[in-house]
Structures are given as structure tokens and as C-alpha cells.
């Protein structure tokens, strides 16, 4: 064995043993997180007990946690959210700071009330101040949470998608209604053409539809319209019966004068207007 090997072996024997490398740990960080949250919870517990002792209502005591410790936890998780934008992180910091300030303020007021006593002269004003602070801060946390939600990129993308889908669905419904109306219009036009071809025009259909609508019935093309400027003689002529009626009336007058029951017909080819089936008598 050479001298160099001996020296190396001796160095290995006398060298201080190396300590095992430990993995990095965030235990201290998590301990800090647990410590300030536990402190906030303690302060809120004292304040909630004081509020309950003052008001005698559990809801106001629960409001202490709603304005202090619970929103503090919420804003912590919102800040560390992977999808949080820069503006959302700012809102989370503002909300957490408001929670801490509220916890400290309400805790100090609760301590003053406990020291002075619940029957002290100024305790009523302090009690009112505590209730107002809790209500206003709880509402402020709700507003911050709502703004955080609605400015989220994912929520806005879903809203845009929903609006687009709703727009196209509404457009499809309008197109389907228009198609139904067009189909009915085409059917109506086809029926009108068929009626016009069958009856030689639209006069009959227009007349019937006018009656159904309650319109005034217009005179047909074959009706005789009496002129407005007719003379008296023309009116008397219009009131006279036609030739057939005149002949029958003459025969009837002659028969009545002769004592007969049947009228005398001067023209055998003229039927009696009163005889059935248009046939003349005897």
C-alpha cells in the first residue's frame, strides 16, 4: 500500500460524518397561518360572547363571526386561488384587512364593556356601535365577495356563452314562427287561386268573407241600382207590375165582376204567378 493511499484512508477515518440532508419544509409558514387565525378566532369568540350577553340573541352573536373570522378565512382562500386575477387578489387583500380591523375593533369594544360592566352609563352607546359595525362590515364582505365572483374570467366567459346560445335559440324560434306564417300564407293563396278558378273570380269569396267580418254587403253586379234623380212618373212606372202580372190582374178583376171565382186569362200562354209550380189554372 502506497503512502498516498494511507493518507486518504486516514482522512476518511478522521473526517466528521456528514449530516443527512433534510427536505425543505413549510411547517413554520403553516404554523404562522394557524397562529394568526387562532388569534382572530379567539378575539371573535370573546366579542361574540359579549354581544350575546348584551342582546341575549344568538343571531347577533353569530353575526360577529360573519363579520370577522369567517370572511377572513374566505379571503385567504380567494387570494391563494390558482385562477385568481390581479384585481381579484386586490379584493381579497382588502377583504382580509377589513376582517382583521373589524376583529380588533369589536374585540376592543367587547373588552371595554367587560371591564366597565354591562350596566355602565356608556355601555349602551358601545353596544350600539358594536352592532352597527358588525352589520355594516358583514354587508361589505358580501359585496366584496359578489364583485370577486362577477369579475372572474371564467364566470364572464360562461355568461358570454350563455348569452350567445340564448340569442341563437331565440332567433331559431323566430325563424320557425316565420316559416309557419309563410306556410299558412301560401296555403291561403293556393286556396284563393283554386276558388277563383272554380267560380270564375274572387267576387264570391270576397262577398262571403265580408259577411264573416261583419262588413256591409255591397250590391252585386247584377242588382239594379235606383238612380237618385228619378222623376215622380218614373217612380210610378217602377211601382207598376210587369206585363204578366198586369194580364193576370185584368183577368182577376173581370172574373170578380162576373161573379166567377177563377180569373179569366186573356193569354193562355201566360201562367198565373200565384199558381203552384208556375202552371196556369185550368
C-alpha positions in Angstrom: 0.0 0.0 0.0 1.4 3.4 -1.0 1.8 6.4 1.1 -1.0 8.2 -0.8 -3.5 5.5 -0.1 -2.6 5.5 3.6 -3.1 9.2 3.8 -6.5 9.0 2.1 -7.7 6.3 4.4 -6.6 8.2 7.4 -8.5 11.3 6.2 -11.7 9.3 5.8 -11.4 7.9 9.3 -10.9 11.3 11.0 -13.4 13.3 8.9 -16.5 14.4 10.6 -19.5 12.4 9.5 -21.9 14.4 7.3 -25.4 15.1 8.5 -28.2 13.8 6.3 -29.8 16.4 4.1 -33.3 17.3 5.2 -36.0 18.2 2.7 -37.2 21.8 2.9 -40.4 22.3 4.9 -43.1 24.9 5.1 -44.0 24.0 8.7 -43.1 27.4 10.0 -45.3 29.0 7.3 -48.3 26.9 8.2 -47.7 27.5 11.9 -47.8 31.2 11.3 -51.1 30.8 9.4 -52.6 28.7 12.2 -51.4 31.2 14.8 -53.0 34.4 13.4 -56.2 32.5 12.5 -56.4 31.1 16.0 -55.8 34.6 17.4 -58.6 36.0 15.2 -60.9 33.2 16.3 -60.2 33.9 20.0 -60.9 37.6 19.6 -64.1 36.8 17.7 -65.2 34.3 20.4 -64.8 36.9 23.1 -66.7 39.5 21.1 -69.5 37.0 20.2 -69.9 36.1 23.9 -70.1 39.8 24.8 -72.7 40.5 22.1 -74.8 37.6 23.2 -74.6 38.7 26.9 -75.7 42.2 25.8 -78.5 41.3 23.4 -79.5 37.9 24.6 -79.9 36.8 20.9 -77.8 34.1 19.3 -78.2 35.7 15.8 -76.2 38.8 16.8 -73.5 36.6 18.3 -73.3 34.6 15.0 -73.1 37.9 13.2 -69.8 38.6 15.0 -68.2 35.6 13.2 -69.8 36.5 9.9 -68.2 40.0 10.0 -64.8 38.8 11.4 -63.3 35.3 11.3 -65.3 33.6 8.6 -64.7 36.2 5.9 -61.0 36.3 6.9 -60.7 32.6 6.0 -62.7 33.2 2.8 -60.4 36.0 1.6 -57.4 33.9 2.4 -58.5 31.1 0.2 -59.6 33.5 -2.5 -56.2 35.1 -2.6 -54.4 31.8 -3.0 -56.8 30.6 -5.7 -54.9 29.5 -8.8 -57.3 31.2 -11.2 -57.4 34.5 -9.3 -56.7 37.5 -11.4 -54.7 40.6 -10.2 -57.9 42.5 -9.4 -59.3 39.6 -7.5 -56.2 39.3 -5.4 -56.5 43.0 -4.6 -60.1 42.5 -3.5 -59.1 39.5 -1.3 -56.4 41.6 0.4 -58.9 44.4 1.0 -61.4 41.9 2.5 -58.8 40.3 4.7 -57.7 43.7 6.0 -61.3 44.7 6.7 -61.8 41.4 8.7 -58.7 42.0 10.8 -59.7 45.6 11.6 -63.2 44.5 12.5 -61.9 41.7 14.7 -59.6 44.1 16.6 -62.2 46.9 16.9 -65.0 44.7 18.1 -62.7 42.9 20.4 -61.5 46.1 22.0 -65.1 47.3 22.4 -66.1 44.0 23.9 -63.2 44.3 26.4 -64.3 47.8 27.4 -67.8 46.6 28.0 -66.5 43.6 30.1 -64.3 45.9 32.2 -66.9 48.7 32.7 -69.7 46.3 33.2 -72.9 45.8 31.3 -74.8 48.4 33.4 -72.3 51.2 33.0 -73.5 54.6 31.8 -71.7 54.5 28.4 -72.2 50.8 27.8 -75.4 51.3 25.7 -73.6 53.5 23.2 -70.8 51.0 22.9 -73.3 48.2 22.4 -75.0 50.1 19.6 -71.6 50.8 18.0 -70.7 47.1 18.0 -74.0 46.1 16.4 -73.7 48.7 13.7 -70.1 47.8 12.9 -70.9 44.1 12.7 -73.9 44.7 10.3 -72.1 47.1 8.0 -68.9 45.0 7.8 -70.9 41.8 7.1 -72.6 43.6 4.3 -69.3 44.9 3.0 -67.8 41.4 2.9 -70.9 40.2 1.0 -70.4 43.0 -1.6 -66.7 42.2 -2.0 -67.4 38.5 -2.5 -70.1 39.3 -5.1 -67.7 41.6 -7.1 -65.0 39.0 -6.8 -67.4 36.4 -8.3 -68.7 38.5 -11.2 -65.3 39.8 -12.4 -63.9 36.3 -12.7 -62.8 35.5 -16.2 -64.3 32.0 -16.1 -67.7 33.4 -15.0 -67.7 36.1 -17.6 -66.8 33.5 -20.3 -69.8 31.4 -19.2 -72.1 34.4 -19.3 -71.0 35.3 -22.8 -71.5 31.8 -23.9 -75.0 31.6 -22.3 -76.0 34.9 -23.9 -74.8 33.7 -27.3 -76.7 30.4 -27.0 -79.8 32.3 -25.9 -79.6 34.7 -28.8 -79.4 31.9 -31.4 -82.1 29.9 -29.8 -84.4 32.9 -29.8 -83.5 33.5 -33.5 -84.3 29.9 -34.4 -87.7 30.2 -32.6 -88.5 33.4 -34.6 -87.5 31.7 -37.9 -89.8 28.8 -37.1 -92.7 31.1 -36.4 -92.0 32.9 -39.7 -91.9 29.6 -41.5 -95.3 28.7 -40.0 -96.8 32.0 -41.1 -95.4 31.7 -44.6 -96.8 28.2 -44.9 -100.2 29.4 -43.9 -100.0 32.3 -46.3 -99.0 30.0 -49.1 -101.9 27.7 -48.3 -104.3 30.7 -48.3 -103.0 31.9 -51.6 -103.4 28.4 -53.1 -107.0 28.1 -51.8 -107.9 31.5 -53.3 -106.5 30.5 -56.6 -108.5 27.3 -56.5 -111.7 29.2 -55.7 -111.1 31.8 -58.4 -110.5 29.1 -61.0 -113.7 27.2 -59.9 -116.1 30.1 -59.7 -114.6 32.4 -62.3 -113.3 35.1 -60.0 -112.9 36.3 -56.4 -116.3 38.1 -56.1 -118.0 35.2 -54.3 -115.2 34.6 -51.8 -114.8 38.4 -51.1 -118.6 38.6 -50.5 -118.6 35.7 -48.1 -115.5 36.9 -46.3 -117.0 40.4 -46.0 -120.1 38.9 -44.4 -118.0 36.9 -41.9 -116.1 40.1 -41.0 -119.4 41.9 -40.5 -118.7 44.3 -43.4 -121.7 46.0 -45.2 -122.9 43.8 -48.0 -122.2 45.7 -51.3 -124.6 45.4 -54.1 -123.8 42.7 -56.6 -123.0 43.4 -60.2 -126.5 42.1 -61.4 -128.5 44.2 -59.0 -130.4 47.2 -60.3 -129.5 50.5 -58.5 -132.2 53.1 -58.4 -130.9 56.5 -59.5 -131.2 59.3 -57.1 -132.6 61.8 -59.5 -135.6 59.9 -60.8 -138.8 61.7 -61.5 -142.2 61.0 -60.0 -143.5 59.5 -63.2 -140.6 57.1 -63.3 -141.2 56.1 -59.7 -144.9 55.3 -60.6 -143.8 53.3 -63.6 -141.4 51.3 -61.4 -144.2 50.6 -59.0 -146.4 49.1 -61.7 -146.4 45.3 -62.1 -144.8 43.8 -65.2 -146.8 42.5 -68.2 -147.5 39.1 -66.9 -148.8 40.4 -63.6 -150.9 43.1 -65.4 -152.7 40.5 -67.6 -153.4 38.2 -64.6 -154.8 41.1 -62.6 -157.1 42.2 -65.5 -158.4 38.6 -65.7 -158.9 38.5 -62.0 -160.9 41.8 -62.0 -163.1 40.6 -64.9 -163.8 37.3 -63.1 -164.7 39.0 -59.9 -167.1 41.4 -61.7 -168.8 38.4 -63.5 -169.1 36.5 -60.2 -166.6 33.9 -61.0 -164.1 32.5 -58.6 -161.4 31.9 -61.1 -159.7 34.7 -63.0 -160.2 35.0 -66.8 -156.9 34.6 -68.6 -156.7 36.6 -71.8 -153.5 34.9 -72.9 -153.4 31.2 -72.5 -149.6 31.1 -72.7 -149.2 33.3 -69.6 -149.0 31.3 -66.4 -150.5 32.5 -63.2 -147.9 34.0 -60.8 -149.9 32.5 -57.8 -150.4 29.0 -59.3 -148.0 26.4 -57.9 -145.1 25.2 -59.9 -145.6 28.1 -62.3 -148.6 26.4 -64.2 -151.7 28.3 -65.2 -155.1 27.5 -64.0 -157.4 25.1 -65.9 
